[in-house]
Amino acid sequence: MIIINKTGYLKYKNLKFRCSLGKGGVGKKEIEGDNITPVGNYKLVNFFFRKDKINKINSKIKFDEIKKNMGWCDDPKSKKYNQLIKLPSKFSYEKLFRKDHLYDLVMVLNYNMNPIIKNKGSAIFIHLATKYYNPTRGCIGLKKIDMIELITKLKKRELVKIL
């Protein structure tokens, strides 16, 4: 089990990494855009990488390549809210193929997915952190070297506990 605590550390077995968290802190997520990293137990459900930025992934988990037309819908008005979508879209979304490095490696948590509740929040990812661990919009950010080390040890059905 991956454990992420509100002091900004991710622990997995004998690994411990600093991580960035939501600007709104760790707590009960109430609404889309509140910048809170949601407390709870989750599964890792999707895994993505940028083939042009990451040469090889040494993992038991299959990572799907991020294409230029991939996005994650964060618009509660859409039937595809909190789901992977193809771009362009008339609804609001986060582009997965970004100019910065943050989504070069992405692991998606099953937050608000079964069932999907409109406005409860979307796109809780473990992705790459900024140089100075700047706060996120609710996701968890890890340094690239730490993320790579973590994914080499993960099993496919790993659980994530945020507290």
N, C-alpha and C positions, 0 to 999 in steps of 0.2 A: 504494500500500500504506500502510495505517495502521500506525505503529510505536508501541508502548507499552513504555516501559522501567521497570525497577524503581525508578528514582528519582522516579517519579510524573509523567512527562510523556508526552503523546500528540503524535506528529508526523504530519502529512499534507501532502505537497508543501511549500509555504512556510508552513504553519500550525504553531504549537507551542502547546499548551495544558497547563496544570497539570491533573492528574487524581488522583482518589483510587483506591486499590487495596485489596486484601484485607488484613484484620487480620493474617493469617498470612504476608503478604508475597507475593512472586512466586516461583513455583517449580513443582515437579512436584506436581500435585494427586493425592492418594492416596485420599481418601474424602469422601463427602458431609459437609458441615459443618466442614471443616478451615479454612475462611476463606482459602484460598490462591487467588490469581489465577494461572491455569495458564499456564505457559510453552508456547509453540508457535505454529503458523500456523493461522489459522482463516478461515472465510468468514462474512460477515454474511448471515443467512438469513431473519430476520423483522424487521419494522419496525412499531412501534406508537406511537400518540399518543393523548392525551386531548383530544378535540374541545372539551370544555368549558373547557380550559385553554390550548390552543394554537389560535390562530385559523386560521392558514394555514401550510402547509409548502411552501417553495419548494425542491423537490428533484426530481431525475430518478427517484428511488426512490418507489415507492408505499408509503405508510404506512397500516396498518389501524387503525381506531378501536378503542380499548380500551373494552369494555363492562363493566358492573358484574358480570357473571357470568363474567368471564375470570380464569383462574389459571394458574400453572405448577407442575406436579406435581414435588415434591422428595422423594417417598416411594418408596424402593426396592421396597416391597412391591406397588406399583401397576404394572399393565401400561402405564400412561400416564406412567411415570417419565421425567422430563426432557422433557416435552411440554406444549404448550398444552392446557388442559382447561376444561370448563364447570363452574361452581360451582352448587350445593354439591357437595362430594366427601367421601367417607368417609376419603380418604387425605390426608396432609399436603401443603400447597401454599403457594405465595406468591400472594397476591392482586395482580392487576395494577392494578385500580382502587383506588388508595390514597388515604388522607386527606392524606398529605403530598404533596410535588411530585416525589419521586424517579422515579416512573414516568410522568411526563407525556410524556416521549419515551424510547423504548426501542429499542435495536438488539440483536438476539439473535445471539450467536456460535454456530457449530455445534460447540461443545465437547461431547464425549461423545454424539454423535448417530448415528454410522454406523460401527459398531453402537452402540447404547446399552448400556452396561455398568452393571449395578445397583451402587449405592453409590459410583461413581466421581466423582459430583458432577453438579450440574444448574444450570441457569439462570445461565449466564455472560452477563451483559448489559453493554452500555454504556448507562448511564442517567444521570440528573441527579445531581449531587453535592450534599452538604449545604453549608451556608454556609461551614463551616470545613474542608471536604474530609475529613470524618471517614472512617476506614477502612470498607470494605464487608465483606460476607461472601464476597467473591471476585470481585465485579464491578468494572467500571471506572466511575468517576463523573466527569462533566464539568459545569461551570457551564452553565446554560441558554443563555446568549448564545454560548458556545463551541460547544455542541452544534448550535445552529441554524446557525452559520457553517459548521461541518463538514459538515452534511447538505446544504447548498446546493451543495457542491463534489463530493460523493461520486458515484461511478458505482455502478450496481446490483451488479456482481460484485466489489466491493472486498474485498481480503484484509486481514487483521489479523495482525500479528506481535507477540507479547508476549515480551519478553526481559528 
